[in-house]
Amino acid sequence: MLAPIGAELLARAAAAPGEHVLDVGCGFGSTTLALAATVGAEGRVMGLDISVPLLDRARQRAEEAAVHNVLWREGDAQVAPLPSAHFDLLVSRFGVMFFDDPAAALTNLAAAVKPGGRLCFVCWQPAERNEWYTFPSRTLAAHIDLPVLPFAHGPGPFAFGDPALVRTVLTTAGFGDVTVTGFDTNVTIGADGTADATIAFVTRGPLGQALAAAPDHARRAGMDALRAAVDAHVVDDEVRFPAAVWFVTARR
């Protein structure tokens, strides 16, 4: 789902051989390992994440690929002690929207970037511009009672949807030359992009629990409506939904 957006992020970040890079919210390491390949043996990448299971998988992937220029670090980027003025580049693929205190977090991260060093991250535009996220609840709302899902204001996937807020937070944290550039794309949801995989993906978690709690007739009606909504977005045997992100760049 995120691989094409991640590739665009890496192109815009433009890491160079020999650079030291910090990957914030690295997850299980896809972006981190790609950065490690770009900076080469003379460069270094730190993958920072708060999730131990994801970091365990990232370490395993690095070992399997014989990648030796990555340091995996467990920690909360808001408060994690980081080397001062050390990194040439700070990168994040959808990892910056979940801070309890974005200004404090980015101030902490800015202190780890060299003067003149670069920042490049990608975050979601507002929920209403991301149909991949809104269509399941919008479709099911006519048939079952739904939980309240996060749409705006942090922490959450759309906390950085307002570009004015992004600029303010980064400027307050000590970054300059801030640019926020819109990028529209389509995303494929689910393990293999089929309608069945998409429906399985979007009915996990709170929506799945709401479906399970609904009366049989309401659940069947909701699932029929969901199937119709998904089928309407099949292109070349693959389900594709509109998505919109911001690519954000700045300098320390």
SELO-536879 format. One record per residue (C-alpha): x, z, y; chain. Coordinates in Angstrom, 3 decimals, padded with zeros to 6 digits, m for minus. Example, Ala and Ser with C-alpha at 12.3 -4.5 7.8 and 13.67 -1.06 7.14 Angstrom:
2
- X, Z, Y, chain
- 012.300, 007.800, m004.500, A
- 013.670, 007.140, m001.060, A
END
This chain:
252
- X, Z, Y, chain
- 000.000, 000.000, 000.000, A
- 002.686, 001.002, 002.488, A
- 005.554, m001.218, 001.312, A
- 004.963, m004.104, 003.787, A
- 004.688, m001.656, 006.690, A
- 007.812, 000.124, 005.483, A
- 009.713, m003.163, 005.401, A
- 008.673, m003.885, 008.989, A
- 009.773, m000.382, 010.010, A
- 013.208, m000.893, 008.480, A
- 013.612, m004.208, 010.273, A
- 012.729, m002.620, 013.613, A
- 014.913, 000.445, 013.021, A
- 017.906, m001.847, 012.397, A
- 020.211, 000.691, 010.774, A
- 023.826, m000.464, 010.797, A
- 026.647, m000.026, 008.278, A
- 028.387, 003.313, 008.679, A
- 025.560, 005.020, 010.578, A
- 024.154, 008.468, 009.852, A
- 020.370, 008.378, 009.520, A
- 017.686, 011.061, 009.215, A
- 014.505, 010.087, 007.340, A
- 011.732, 012.519, 008.316, A
- 008.975, 013.045, 005.773, A
- 010.916, 011.016, 003.231, A
- 008.507, 011.645, 000.349, A
- 009.856, 010.293, m002.921, A
- 012.504, 008.297, m001.138, A
- 011.527, 004.643, m000.838, A
- 012.545, 004.397, 002.815, A
- 015.522, 006.687, 002.321, A
- 017.008, 004.621, m000.495, A
- 016.525, 001.413, 001.464, A
- 018.328, 002.962, 004.447, A
- 021.131, 004.141, 002.175, A
- 021.679, 000.581, 000.986, A
- 021.788, m000.661, 004.580, A
- 024.275, 001.896, 005.942, A
- 026.529, 001.411, 002.927, A
- 029.215, 003.596, 001.431, A
- 030.593, 004.584, 004.852, A
- 027.172, 005.707, 006.082, A
- 025.008, 008.673, 005.159, A
- 021.252, 009.310, 005.013, A
- 019.440, 012.649, 004.932, A
- 015.967, 012.607, 003.419, A
- 013.964, 015.549, 004.805, A
- 010.624, 016.623, 003.351, A
- 008.583, 019.786, 002.888, A
- 007.412, 018.833, m000.632, A
- 009.606, 019.993, m003.520, A
- 007.937, 017.768, m006.176, A
- 008.417, 014.656, m004.034, A
- 012.050, 015.526, m003.391, A
- 012.615, 016.103, m007.109, A
- 011.351, 012.594, m007.784, A
- 013.474, 011.213, m004.942, A
- 016.606, 012.791, m006.411, A
- 015.767, 011.346, m009.800, A
- 015.330, 007.878, m008.325, A
- 018.651, 008.131, m006.500, A
- 020.418, 009.184, m009.697, A
- 018.824, 006.340, m011.641, A
- 019.993, 003.862, m008.987, A
- 023.462, 005.463, m008.710, A
- 022.997, 006.058, m004.981, A
- 025.515, 008.614, m003.728, A
- 025.277, 008.488, 000.066, A
- 021.995, 010.433, 000.390, A
- 021.483, 014.154, 000.948, A
- 017.994, 015.395, 000.037, A
- 016.865, 018.326, 002.145, A
- 013.821, 020.552, 001.646, A
- 012.476, 021.827, 004.946, A
- 009.865, 021.753, 007.669, A
- 011.115, 019.397, 010.392, A
- 009.522, 021.627, 013.031, A
- 011.998, 024.426, 012.415, A
- 014.595, 023.201, 009.906, A
- 018.176, 023.865, 011.049, A
- 019.826, 020.469, 011.405, A
- 023.337, 019.428, 012.470, A
- 023.501, 019.167, 016.250, A
- 023.903, 015.713, 017.838, A
- 024.787, 014.248, 014.456, A
- 022.483, 011.325, 013.627, A
- 022.701, 007.807, 015.024, A
- 019.123, 007.043, 013.989, A
- 015.966, 008.988, 013.190, A
- 013.357, 007.148, 011.094, A
- 009.930, 008.144, 009.782, A
- 007.310, 006.230, 007.845, A
- 004.028, 008.065, 008.496, A
- 005.759, 011.452, 008.478, A
- 005.383, 012.621, 012.074, A
- 001.599, 013.048, 012.399, A
- 001.262, 016.250, 010.405, A
- 003.174, 018.706, 012.589, A
- 001.307, 021.817, 013.728, A
- 003.281, 021.581, 016.987, A
- 004.470, 017.970, 017.547, A
- 006.400, 018.806, 020.736, A
- 008.342, 021.603, 019.048, A
- 009.035, 019.463, 015.995, A
- 010.298, 016.479, 017.943, A
- 012.371, 018.721, 020.210, A
- 014.042, 020.130, 017.103, A
- 014.613, 016.629, 015.747, A
- 015.880, 015.301, 019.084, A
- 018.604, 017.941, 019.109, A
- 019.913, 016.486, 015.847, A
- 020.270, 012.981, 017.328, A
- 023.425, 011.908, 019.157, A
- 023.076, 011.208, 022.893, A
- 022.030, 007.572, 023.041, A
- 020.906, 007.698, 019.420, A
- 017.734, 005.932, 018.350, A
- 014.325, 006.906, 017.052, A
- 011.973, 004.561, 015.203, A
- 008.794, 005.601, 013.443, A
- 005.449, 004.180, 012.394, A
- 002.120, 005.993, 012.673, A
- m001.514, 005.020, 012.331, A
- m003.587, 003.832, 015.270, A
- m006.982, 005.577, 015.668, A
- m009.213, 005.827, 012.609, A
- m011.758, 003.354, 013.994, A
- m009.078, 000.655, 013.814, A
- m008.277, 001.462, 010.187, A
- m011.123, 000.276, 008.017, A
- m009.195, 001.100, 004.830, A
- m009.718, 004.761, 005.736, A
- m013.190, 004.756, 007.250, A
- m015.107, 002.460, 004.899, A
- m015.551, 004.891, 001.959, A
- m017.127, 007.683, 003.991, A
- m019.090, 005.242, 006.153, A
- m020.485, 003.569, 003.041, A
- m021.297, 006.740, 001.139, A
- m022.805, 008.608, 004.105, A
- m026.154, 006.853, 003.632, A
- m026.458, 008.232, 000.100, A
- m024.694, 011.602, m000.281, A
- m023.640, 014.603, 001.774, A
- m020.011, 014.265, 002.821, A
- m017.286, 016.722, 003.835, A
- m015.828, 016.496, 007.306, A
- m012.627, 014.417, 007.182, A
- m009.850, 014.413, 009.811, A
- m010.113, 011.546, 012.287, A
- m008.287, 012.600, 015.433, A
- m006.082, 015.338, 016.802, A
- m003.422, 016.886, 014.652, A
- m002.313, 017.642, 012.228, A
- m003.641, 014.663, 010.309, A
- m003.092, 010.977, 009.653, A
- m004.432, 009.901, 013.062, A
- m002.931, 012.630, 015.225, A
- m000.670, 010.084, 016.968, A
- m003.386, 007.486, 017.448, A
- m003.274, 007.884, 021.248, A
- m000.153, 006.114, 022.576, A
- m000.250, 008.139, 025.798, A
- 000.055, 011.328, 023.743, A
- 002.958, 009.838, 021.791, A
- 004.825, 008.997, 025.004, A
- 004.205, 012.459, 026.456, A
- 005.345, 014.283, 023.339, A
- 008.515, 012.217, 023.015, A
- 009.405, 012.531, 026.674, A
- 008.871, 016.285, 026.551, A
- 011.096, 016.469, 023.464, A
- 013.988, 014.771, 025.259, A
- 013.612, 011.106, 024.359, A
- 013.579, 008.215, 026.816, A
- 012.975, 004.455, 026.764, A
- 009.820, 005.060, 024.731, A
- 007.972, 001.979, 023.506, A
- 004.727, 001.945, 021.516, A
- 003.930, m001.430, 019.956, A
- 000.746, m002.271, 018.104, A
- 000.872, m004.019, 014.727, A
- m002.164, m005.282, 012.799, A
- m001.992, m005.972, 009.096, A
- m003.924, m005.678, 005.855, A
- m003.317, m003.084, 003.177, A
- m003.948, m003.222, m000.544, A
- m005.423, 000.002, m001.890, A
- m005.070, 001.202, m005.463, A
- m002.560, 000.839, m008.251, A
- m002.942, m002.904, m008.816, A
- m005.142, m004.068, m005.930, A
- m008.215, m004.684, m008.064, A
- m011.701, m003.519, m007.099, A
- m011.680, m000.892, m009.866, A
- m008.329, 000.489, m008.718, A
- m009.497, 000.593, m005.103, A
- m012.657, 002.496, m005.971, A
- m010.693, 004.935, m008.123, A
- m008.271, 005.515, m005.246, A
- m010.873, 006.163, m002.539, A
- m013.070, 008.416, m004.689, A
- m010.362, 010.969, m005.366, A
- m010.185, 014.249, m003.503, A
- m013.036, 015.360, m001.202, A
- m015.115, 012.188, m001.606, A
- m014.866, 012.413, m005.372, A
- m015.981, 016.027, m005.246, A
- m018.935, 015.101, m003.033, A
- m019.949, 012.340, m005.454, A
- m019.731, 014.700, m008.412, A
- m021.976, 017.216, m006.641, A
- m024.612, 014.637, m005.661, A
- m027.804, 014.027, m007.679, A
- m027.498, 011.244, m010.250, A
- m029.634, 008.743, m008.341, A
- m027.731, 009.336, m005.097, A
- m024.381, 009.063, m006.839, A
- m025.368, 005.757, m008.479, A
- m026.630, 004.354, m005.183, A
- m023.462, 005.441, m003.400, A
- m021.214, 003.877, m006.032, A
- m023.199, 000.618, m005.950, A
- m022.802, 000.472, m002.177, A
- m019.107, 001.248, m002.455, A
- m018.635, m001.524, m005.013, A
- m020.358, m004.015, m002.695, A
- m018.161, m002.964, 000.239, A
- m015.008, m003.387, m001.831, A
- m016.081, m006.733, m003.319, A
- m016.596, m008.066, 000.207, A
- m012.864, m007.564, 000.872, A
- m011.450, m009.369, m002.162, A
- m008.997, m012.125, m001.186, A
- m007.157, m014.063, m003.893, A
- m008.188, m011.468, m006.517, A
- m006.782, m008.626, m004.421, A
- m008.656, m006.085, m002.290, A
- m007.383, m006.103, 001.299, A
- m008.602, m003.960, 004.174, A
- m007.628, m004.153, 007.860, A
- m005.106, m001.615, 009.103, A
- m003.484, m000.974, 012.473, A
- m000.312, 000.982, 013.217, A
- 001.963, 001.835, 016.102, A
- 005.679, 001.191, 015.888, A
- 007.372, 003.678, 018.180, A
- 010.966, 003.462, 019.406, A
- 012.948, 005.671, 021.782, A
- 016.457, 006.860, 022.642, A
- 017.861, 010.363, 022.867, A
END
